Structures are given as structure tokens and as C-alpha cells.
């Protein structure tokens, strides 16, 4: 449960992935984090405003118990959403690393991200929304 399916084309996209808050895996909730309020599926678009990274990328992922945690090979994503919606995500991918900050509400989120990869520094913004389900 909570698996994220994603293709990472290069390190810039890996850093962007961290900024997306797209994550999976269960981590124990603490009183500091917002268990439940932000949990569920999210669709995230990441935009690069500076640096040699892809101009944009779209991802889907999960927040579980207010926690963001995903590891696959050299990619490691960790983060959390506080009860007030403040969001912090850290990403490492081999020698590259990045960080995303922002704020979530029950239905949306946005913020900024920065990262350093083999081709240099990149920075940008991210926007998250909860996917809508079609009426039956």
C-alpha cells in the first residue's frame, strides 16, 4: 500500500520529485505532524524557474500519517506536513540533493524547491492538488 509509480529521467527530475511531496511508505506519526488531515493521494506539478533542469514534471503520490517517505535505489525522499500545513521535504539521489518547502491545505499545496545535481543548481516552484474522482 502507498506505492508510488514514477519514472525519473535525470537527477533534476529526481530533485523535482522530492519537491512534489509524492511519497509512500508508512512511518509512525508523532504529535508534531498532521496525521490524517493531509493524508491521501496528491497530484503535483513541479516547475523549474532557474538552472539546467526539466522545465516541468507531473507526479502522483501519497501522504500517510502526515509523513512523506520513499526510497528506491539511490533515491531517498523524506519529509512531513505539520498540523498547520507547513511542509518540508528533503531528497538525496546519489551525490545530488534538494529540499522543498511549502504549505498544504486540505485540497491544495504550493511552495518552492532548490537542488544541486551534477549539472548545477536548479530551483523552482511546486503546486499540489487532490485528484478528483469522476461521479458514477
C-alpha positions in Angstrom: 0.0 0.0 0.0 1.2 3.5 -0.6 3.4 2.7 -3.6 4.3 5.5 -5.9 4.9 4.7 -9.6 7.3 7.1 -11.1 9.9 7.4 -13.9 12.9 9.6 -13.1 14.6 10.7 -16.3 17.5 12.5 -14.7 18.8 14.0 -11.4 16.8 17.2 -11.9 13.6 15.2 -12.1 14.7 13.3 -9.0 15.1 16.5 -7.1 11.8 17.7 -8.5 10.2 14.5 -7.3 11.2 15.4 -3.8 9.7 18.8 -4.2 6.4 17.2 -5.2 5.7 15.6 -1.9 4.9 12.5 -3.8 5.9 9.7 -1.5 5.0 6.5 0.0 5.8 4.0 2.8 4.4 4.1 6.3 6.2 6.0 9.0 5.0 6.4 12.6 3.1 9.7 13.2 4.1 11.9 16.0 2.2 14.7 17.8 4.2 17.3 15.7 2.8 16.1 12.4 -0.6 16.1 10.9 -1.8 12.5 10.8 -4.9 12.3 8.7 -5.6 15.8 7.6 -3.3 15.8 4.5 -3.2 12.0 4.0 -4.2 10.6 0.7 -3.4 10.9 -3.0 -1.9 14.0 -4.4 -1.2 15.2 -7.9 1.8 17.6 -8.1 3.3 19.7 -10.8 6.9 20.9 -10.4 8.2 24.0 -12.4 11.8 24.9 -12.9 12.5 28.6 -12.8 16.3 28.5 -12.9 19.0 26.0 -13.7 19.6 23.1 -16.1 16.6 21.0 -15.1 13.5 19.9 -17.0 11.0 22.8 -17.3 8.2 20.9 -15.6 7.2 17.5 -14.4 4.0 15.9 -13.1 3.8 13.3 -10.4 1.3 11.4 -8.2 1.9 10.2 -4.7 0.7 9.6 -1.2 1.0 11.3 2.2 0.5 8.8 5.0 0.0 9.9 8.6 1.4 13.3 7.7 4.7 11.7 6.6 6.5 11.5 3.3 8.9 8.7 2.9 10.1 7.0 -0.3 13.3 5.1 -1.1 14.2 3.4 -4.4 17.8 2.6 -5.2 19.9 5.7 -4.7 16.7 7.9 -4.4 15.6 8.8 -0.8 12.8 11.2 -0.1 11.8 12.1 3.5 9.5 14.8 4.8 6.5 15.8 6.7 3.4 18.1 6.8 2.9 19.8 10.2 -0.5 20.3 11.7 -0.6 23.9 10.3 0.2 22.7 6.8 3.9 23.7 6.8 5.7 21.2 4.6 9.4 20.2 4.4 10.8 17.5 2.0 14.5 16.5 1.6 15.7 14.5 -1.3 19.0 12.7 -2.0 19.8 10.9 -5.2 23.4 9.7 -5.3 25.6 12.8 -4.9 22.7 15.2 -5.7 20.4 16.7 -3.1 17.5 19.0 -2.8 14.9 20.5 -0.5 11.3 21.7 -0.8 9.3 24.0 1.4 5.7 25.0 1.2 2.3 24.9 2.8 -0.6 22.5 2.3 -4.3 22.9 2.9 -6.9 20.2 2.8 -7.1 20.4 -1.0 -4.1 22.2 -2.3 -0.4 22.9 -1.7 2.4 25.0 -3.1 5.9 26.1 -2.4 9.5 26.3 -3.6 12.3 23.9 -4.2 16.0 24.0 -4.7 18.6 21.4 -5.6 22.1 20.7 -6.6 22.8 18.0 -9.2 25.7 17.0 -11.5 24.7 19.8 -14.0 24.5 22.5 -11.3 21.9 24.3 -9.2 18.2 24.3 -10.0 15.2 26.0 -8.3 11.5 26.4 -8.9 8.0 26.0 -7.5 5.6 23.2 -7.0 1.8 23.0 -6.8 -0.2 20.1 -5.4 -3.9 19.2 -5.7 -6.0 16.3 -4.6 -7.2 14.3 -7.7 -10.9 14.4 -8.3 -12.8 11.2 -8.8 -15.4 11.0 -11.5 -19.0 10.6 -10.4 -20.6 7.3 -11.2 
